[in-house]
Amino acid sequence: MSKLKPFKISMPPEDLARFRSAQADAKRLVNRMLSEPSFGEISRDGHTFFAKYADKFDQLVPPKRALKVKRLFKKIKEVDPEAFTVLKPLRTIFGCLEEEQFNLLLQGYRDFLSDYSAHKHTLEEGRSHLYIDIIRVLDVEVGHHMPPPEPGNKRINSRFIDRIIADQAKLTPLRLWLKSYLYAYIILRHLNDSRLWDQPVDRTIKLKDLFNVKWGMVRTIDRMLSERLSKKKADAKPQAADQQAAEQPATDEQQASAEQPDQAQQSAPAAQPASDEAQA
């Protein structure tokens, strides 16, 4: 059986220590997500998410890239109809990958076809390679859209979320890749629990340990973003209602009241400066 292309962990000692401390919690969380009823819920949400983008393939994927994606899926369908059925909802996601990540995915599949033709592994093993390659590519894509950590502060906190929201141009693509990783990893792990996920990448760290910790981080960021954006939207509604009321013509009763000479006049409250959160 062929092996995944090896890669080494390159982390400063303090980052490696932080990773190891998160490793056990991430494993427990992912294992819970892989079990019913949690998997049923995340699978339904994931299929709804991918289906929404699948319907926008022609709209979101440039023609040149679209042709390559269609060729890739045609080959997958010929060789492995089961993988084709699983991955077809992700066509648009593949089409939106940055060039480097997309080429890595293509090369990985070409390697699989070559090894499979040479009888170096079974179809099931090749499918495992393909699913793992997809997660590795999505892992890299998430990282490319994430803002760099601040010097001396690598934690995921409200200040980090502020920085993400402040850059509106990058917010939408980042959320696409966060959700893609969030759903694809759990769905593909659930469908394919091959021992290839257990390949060591360090003396005490397996490949799935890396993915588990990344999944936990992605889940935290996605939840914090959702909560912050929902709060922002809710805070904006009263302001919009006040603005609409201010633009309504006064009723006859209000006009009569305003014309009373002894009626005390109340000035409108001064506009308050936006809070840091609203400005974000």
C-alpha positions as CSV (number, residue, x, y, z in Angstrom):
1,M,0.0,0.0,0.0
2,S,1.3,3.5,-0.8
3,K,1.8,6.0,1.9
4,L,0.8,9.6,2.3
5,K,3.5,12.0,1.5
6,P,5.2,12.6,4.8
7,F,5.4,16.1,6.4
8,K,7.0,17.2,9.6
9,I,5.5,19.4,12.3
10,S,7.3,22.7,12.5
11,M,6.2,24.5,15.7
12,P,8.0,26.6,18.2
13,P,8.3,24.7,21.6
14,E,5.6,26.9,23.2
15,D,3.2,26.2,20.3
16,L,3.9,22.5,20.4
17,A,3.2,22.5,24.2
18,R,-0.1,24.4,23.6
19,F,-1.0,21.9,20.8
20,R,-0.4,18.9,23.1
21,S,-2.5,20.4,25.8
22,A,-5.4,20.8,23.3
23,Q,-4.9,17.3,21.8
24,A,-7.0,15.3,24.3
25,D,-9.9,17.7,24.5
26,A,-10.0,17.9,20.7
27,K,-10.1,14.2,20.4
28,R,-13.0,13.9,22.8
29,L,-14.9,16.6,21.0
30,V,-14.4,15.1,17.5
31,N,-15.3,11.6,18.8
32,R,-18.5,13.0,20.2
33,M,-19.3,14.7,16.9
34,L,-18.7,11.3,15.1
35,S,-21.3,9.6,17.3
36,E,-25.0,9.8,17.1
37,P,-27.0,12.0,17.6
38,S,-24.3,14.6,17.1
39,F,-23.2,13.3,13.8
40,G,-26.8,13.2,12.4
41,E,-27.2,16.9,13.2
42,I,-23.8,18.1,11.8
43,S,-24.3,15.9,8.7
44,R,-27.7,17.4,8.0
45,D,-26.2,21.0,8.4
46,G,-23.2,20.1,6.3
47,H,-25.3,18.7,3.4
48,T,-27.5,21.8,3.5
49,F,-24.4,24.0,3.4
50,F,-22.7,22.2,0.6
51,A,-26.0,21.9,-1.4
52,K,-26.4,25.7,-1.3
53,Y,-23.0,26.2,-2.9
54,A,-23.4,23.3,-5.3
55,D,-26.3,25.2,-6.9
56,K,-24.0,28.1,-7.6
57,F,-21.3,26.2,-9.4
58,D,-21.6,28.1,-12.7
59,Q,-22.0,31.4,-10.9
60,L,-18.9,31.1,-8.5
61,V,-16.4,29.0,-10.5
62,P,-14.6,30.6,-13.4
63,P,-15.0,28.7,-16.7
64,K,-11.3,27.6,-16.9
65,R,-11.4,26.2,-13.4
66,A,-14.9,24.8,-13.9
67,L,-13.6,22.7,-16.8
68,K,-10.8,21.2,-14.7
69,V,-13.3,20.4,-11.9
70,K,-15.7,18.7,-14.2
71,R,-12.8,16.6,-15.7
72,L,-11.7,15.6,-12.2
73,F,-15.2,14.6,-11.2
74,K,-15.7,12.7,-14.4
75,K,-12.6,10.6,-13.6
76,I,-13.7,10.1,-10.0
77,K,-17.1,8.8,-11.2
78,E,-15.4,6.4,-13.6
79,V,-13.0,5.0,-11.0
80,D,-15.0,5.3,-7.8
81,P,-18.7,5.9,-8.0
82,E,-19.1,5.8,-4.2
83,A,-16.6,8.6,-3.7
84,F,-18.2,10.6,-6.6
85,T,-21.6,10.4,-4.8
86,V,-20.0,11.6,-1.5
87,L,-17.9,14.4,-3.1
88,K,-20.2,15.8,-5.8
89,P,-21.9,18.3,-3.4
90,L,-18.3,19.8,-2.8
91,R,-17.7,20.6,-6.5
92,T,-18.2,24.3,-6.0
93,I,-15.9,24.3,-2.9
94,F,-13.2,22.6,-5.0
95,G,-13.7,25.2,-7.7
96,C,-13.2,28.1,-5.2
97,L,-9.9,26.8,-3.9
98,E,-6.8,29.0,-4.5
99,E,-4.7,27.8,-7.4
100,E,-2.0,26.2,-5.2
101,Q,-4.5,24.2,-3.2
102,F,-6.5,23.1,-6.2
103,N,-3.3,21.9,-8.0
104,L,-2.3,20.0,-4.9
105,L,-5.7,18.2,-5.0
106,L,-5.4,17.4,-8.7
107,Q,-1.8,16.1,-8.2
108,G,-3.0,14.0,-5.2
109,Y,-5.7,12.4,-7.4
110,R,-3.3,11.8,-10.3
111,D,-1.0,10.0,-7.8
112,F,-3.9,7.9,-6.6
113,L,-4.8,6.9,-10.2
114,S,-1.2,6.0,-11.0
115,D,-0.8,3.9,-7.8
116,Y,-4.2,2.3,-8.4
117,S,-3.4,1.4,-12.0
118,A,-0.1,-0.2,-10.7
119,H,-2.1,-2.2,-8.1
120,K,-0.2,-0.5,-5.2
121,H,-3.4,-0.1,-3.2
122,T,-7.1,-1.1,-3.3
123,L,-9.9,1.2,-4.3
124,E,-10.9,1.6,-0.6
125,E,-7.3,2.7,0.3
126,G,-7.2,5.1,-2.6
127,R,-10.5,6.6,-1.4
128,S,-8.9,7.1,2.0
129,H,-6.0,8.9,0.4
130,L,-8.3,11.2,-1.5
131,Y,-10.4,12.1,1.5
132,I,-7.3,12.9,3.6
133,D,-5.9,15.0,0.8
134,I,-9.1,17.0,0.7
135,I,-8.9,17.7,4.4
136,R,-5.2,18.7,4.2
137,V,-6.0,21.1,1.3
138,L,-9.0,22.6,3.3
139,D,-6.7,22.9,6.3
140,V,-4.2,25.0,4.3
141,E,-7.0,27.0,2.7
142,V,-8.4,28.0,6.1
143,G,-4.9,29.1,7.2
144,H,-4.4,31.3,4.1
145,H,-7.6,33.3,4.9
146,M,-7.0,33.6,8.7
147,P,-5.4,36.9,10.0
148,P,-1.9,36.3,11.4
149,P,-1.7,36.2,15.2
150,E,-0.6,39.2,17.1
151,P,2.9,39.1,18.5
152,G,2.8,37.6,21.9
153,N,-0.9,36.8,21.6
154,K,-1.9,33.6,19.8
155,R,-5.1,32.9,21.6
156,I,-8.6,33.0,20.0
157,N,-10.3,35.8,21.9
158,S,-12.6,38.7,21.3
159,R,-9.8,40.9,20.0
160,F,-8.9,38.3,17.4
161,I,-12.6,38.1,16.3
162,D,-12.6,41.9,16.1
163,R,-9.7,41.8,13.6
164,I,-11.5,39.3,11.4
165,I,-14.8,41.3,11.4
166,A,-13.0,44.5,10.7
167,D,-11.8,43.2,7.3
168,Q,-15.1,42.7,5.5
169,A,-13.4,41.8,2.2
170,K,-11.9,38.7,3.8
171,L,-14.7,37.8,6.2
172,T,-17.0,36.1,3.6
173,P,-14.3,33.8,2.1
174,L,-13.0,33.0,5.5
175,R,-16.4,31.9,6.7
176,L,-16.8,29.7,3.6
177,W,-13.6,27.8,4.4
178,L,-14.3,27.6,8.1
179,K,-17.7,25.9,7.4
180,S,-16.2,23.7,4.6
181,Y,-13.5,22.3,7.0
182,L,-16.0,22.1,9.9
183,Y,-18.4,19.9,7.9
184,A,-16.1,18.0,5.5
185,Y,-13.8,16.7,8.2
186,I,-16.6,15.1,10.3
187,I,-18.5,13.8,7.3
188,L,-15.4,12.2,5.6
189,R,-14.1,10.8,8.9
190,H,-17.4,9.3,9.7
191,L,-17.6,7.7,6.2
192,N,-14.0,6.6,6.1
193,D,-12.4,5.6,9.4
194,S,-9.3,4.2,7.7
195,R,-6.1,3.5,9.7
196,L,-4.4,6.1,7.4
197,W,-5.8,8.8,9.7
198,D,-3.6,7.2,12.4
199,Q,-0.3,7.8,10.5
200,P,2.3,9.4,12.8
201,V,3.5,12.9,11.9
202,D,5.5,13.2,15.1
203,R,6.7,10.8,17.8
204,T,3.4,11.2,19.7
205,I,1.1,12.9,17.2
206,K,-1.0,11.2,14.6
207,L,-2.4,12.8,11.4
208,K,-5.9,12.9,12.8
209,D,-4.6,14.7,16.0
210,L,-3.5,17.6,13.8
211,F,-6.9,17.6,12.1
212,N,-8.8,17.3,15.4
213,V,-7.1,20.3,17.0
214,K,-7.6,22.3,13.8
215,W,-11.3,21.3,13.8
216,G,-11.7,22.4,17.4
217,M,-10.1,25.8,16.6
218,V,-12.2,26.2,13.5
219,R,-15.4,25.4,15.5
220,T,-14.5,28.0,18.2
221,I,-13.8,30.7,15.6
222,D,-16.9,30.0,13.6
223,R,-19.1,30.1,16.8
224,M,-17.6,33.3,18.0
225,L,-18.1,34.9,14.6
226,S,-21.7,33.8,14.4
227,E,-22.5,35.1,17.9
228,R,-20.8,38.4,17.3
229,L,-22.4,39.0,13.9
230,S,-25.8,38.0,15.3
231,K,-25.4,40.5,18.1
232,K,-24.3,43.2,15.6
233,K,-27.4,42.5,13.5
234,A,-29.7,42.6,16.6
235,D,-28.2,45.9,17.8
236,A,-28.7,47.4,14.3
237,K,-32.4,46.7,14.3
238,P,-33.5,49.2,17.0
239,Q,-31.4,51.9,15.3
240,A,-33.1,51.2,12.0
241,A,-36.5,51.4,13.6
242,D,-35.6,54.7,15.3
243,Q,-34.5,56.1,11.9
244,Q,-37.7,54.9,10.3
245,A,-39.8,56.5,13.0
246,A,-37.9,59.8,12.7
247,E,-38.7,59.9,9.0
248,Q,-42.5,59.3,9.5
249,P,-44.6,62.5,9.1
250,A,-46.1,63.7,12.4
251,T,-49.7,62.9,13.2
252,D,-52.3,65.6,13.6
253,E,-52.3,65.1,17.3
254,Q,-48.5,65.4,17.5
255,Q,-48.5,68.5,15.4
256,A,-51.2,70.1,17.6
257,S,-49.2,69.2,20.7
258,A,-46.1,70.8,19.2
259,E,-48.0,74.0,18.5
260,Q,-49.0,74.5,22.2
261,P,-47.0,77.4,23.5
262,D,-46.8,76.0,27.1
263,Q,-45.8,72.5,25.9
264,A,-42.2,71.7,27.0
265,Q,-40.0,71.0,24.0
266,Q,-37.8,68.0,24.4
267,S,-34.7,67.9,22.2
268,A,-33.7,64.6,20.6
269,P,-31.0,62.7,22.4
270,A,-27.6,63.3,21.0
271,A,-26.1,60.6,18.8
272,Q,-23.9,58.3,20.9
273,P,-20.5,57.3,19.5
274,A,-20.5,53.7,18.3
275,S,-19.1,51.2,20.7
276,D,-15.9,49.3,19.8
277,E,-18.0,46.2,19.0
278,A,-20.4,48.1,16.8
279,Q,-17.5,49.7,14.9
280,A,-16.0,46.3,14.3
